[in-house]
């Protein structure tokens, strides 16, 4: 016998964990939204697939059906939350190289200053700090989707290293301003921060 049982009309019942044919098309999006909230509130370690499923009002098998393992759920949540930042290479390439540092710095802080995009990014950073699996997911995304694309617009040698150094400068600012909230960095005027950070980012990217 197969693993399905007939329904009242004689048609095979759906397999456990698979959505019915009439399942709303936004079930996957709802699970993903809840997953981001769970990872944000609890961190990677304390978040479980079962907890995500319960909060989303679905069976945990359905979460596995759409996304796979907990790590894969986190990766999907990260990809959506990180999506605005993936436009950074476009901002970098939108003008001459002598202005690349300011364009990247301004774009980067623009994302973090927006509460809508800041909240899920904070969840990602906090999870990555606390858990190596989460950190590995974030590294893969940043390396493949962001830094390599930026490095591809730079002159050799050491383009990838210089892109990483620029990212390290900006992420250090993020940690102090938005995560640790250290003063005076946390409440400093944004234009003042950009004016000070952009030349350093420029130096890393182009040596100018």
N, C-alpha and C positions, 0 to 999 in steps of 0.2 A: 504494500500500500504506500501511497505517497504521503508526504508530510502535510497535506491539506485535507480538510474535511468539507463536505458539501454543505451549502447553505440551504435555507428553506425552499428555494426554488430549484435545487439540484445542481447549481453552479458551484465550482470549487471555491472555498473560502480563501481569502488572501493569506499569504504566509505571515507569520508573526513578525512585526517590525516593518512591514511594507505598508505604505499608505493606500487606502482604498482608492478606486478610480475617481471617486468624487471628492477626494481630499483637496482642500483649498491649496491653490498654488503658492500661497505665502507661508505655508507651514515651515518650510526650510528657513525662510527669512526670520520667522518668529523664533525658531530654535537658535539661530545665529545671534539674534538680538539678546536673547536671554543668556546665551553663553558669554557674550561680552560683559553683560552686567554681573554675572556670577564670577568671572575671572577678575573683574574690577573690584568687587566687594570682598572676595575671599582669597584672591591670589591663586596661582596655579596649583600649589600643593593641596589646598583645602577644597578645591572645586572638583566635583566628580560628574561623570556622565549621568549618573542616576539623579544627582541634584539638578543638573540642567534640565533633564527630562521632566522632573517633577514640577519645576518652576514654569516650564513651557506647556505643561498640561498634556504631555505625550508619553508614550512608552519609551523606555531607554533604548529598546531595540530600534526604534525609529531614528533616534539620534545616530546610532551606529550605522543604520542604513544610509543616511544622508552623508555622514562625515567620516565614519570609521572610528578610530581610536580617540582617546582624550587628547593626545598630542595633535591629531589631525583636526579635531574640533578647534583647538586653540590656534592652530595655524590658519584655519579658515577665518576665525574671528580677528586674528592679527591682520590678515590680508585686507579685510574690509576696513578695519580701523585705520590701517596705515596707508590706505589708498590715496588720500589727499597729498601725503608726502611724496608719493611716487611721481608727482608732476615736477618735482624739484629739478631734474635734468632739463626739462623744457624751459624752466625759468633761467637756468644757467646758460642755456644756448640761445637765449632771446636777445643777445646783444654782444658787444665786443668783450674780449677777454679782460681788458683793464677794469671792467665793472662787474666781473663775475662774483667777486667776494661780497659786494653789497647786495647783489641780486639774490644770491643764495641765502645770505644771512636774513635779509628782509622776508624772503619767502618762508624760511624755516620758522622764524618767530611769528609770522602771520598765522601759521597753523596752530602754534602753541598758545597764542593769545586768544584764539577763538574757543570759547567754552565748549562748543559742540564737538570740535575735533580734539580738544585737549583731554577731555575725560577718558575716552578709550585709549588714547596714547599713554596716559598716566598708568592705566591698568597694565598695558603691555610692559612698560619700563619697570614697574614694581614687580611684576611676575618674573621678568627676566633677571632682575637683581636677586630674587629669592630662590630661583630654581634653574638648574643647568639645562633641563629639557626645554623650558621656555626660552632661555637665553639662546640655545642652538637654533630654535625656530626663528627668532628675531634676527640672528646673525645671517641665516640663509636668505631671508627676505631682503635685508639691507644690502648684503653683498651682491646678490643677483639682480635685484630690481632697482637699486639706487646707486651705490658707489661705483659699480662697474660702468654704468651708463654715464655717470659724471666723469669718471676717469677717461672714458672714450672720447671726451671732448677736449682733453688736455694734451699738451705737448709732452712727449717722453723726455727724460726717463722717469721712472718711479711714479707714474701717474696714479696708480691705485693707492700707493702709500700716501701720496699727497692728498688724495681724496679722503682717505681715512683720517688723516691728521686734521683736515678741515672739519670732518664730521665729529671728531673727538672734541674739538674746540666748542662746537655748537652744542653737543650733548652735555658737556661740562656746564655750560650756561643753563641748560634746561634743568639739570639736577639741582643746581643752586637756586634757581628762580622758582621752579614749579614743584619740585619734589621735596627738597629739604626746606625751601622757602627761607633761605638765609638772607638777612639784611646786611647791607642796603640793596643787594641784588634783587630781592623779591619785589621791592616797591619802587625801584629806580625807573625813571622815564624810559620807555622803550626806544625812543630815538637816540637817547644817550648810549644805551647798550649797543644798538646797531652801529653807531658811529665808532665805538671803541672796538667792537668785535670784528666788523667787516674787514678792516685792513689786515688783521691777523689771518682771517680766512683767505683773503686774497693772496697773502704771502705764501700760505700752504699750497694753494692751487696753482699759482703761476710763478712764485718766487719773486713777485714784484712788490 
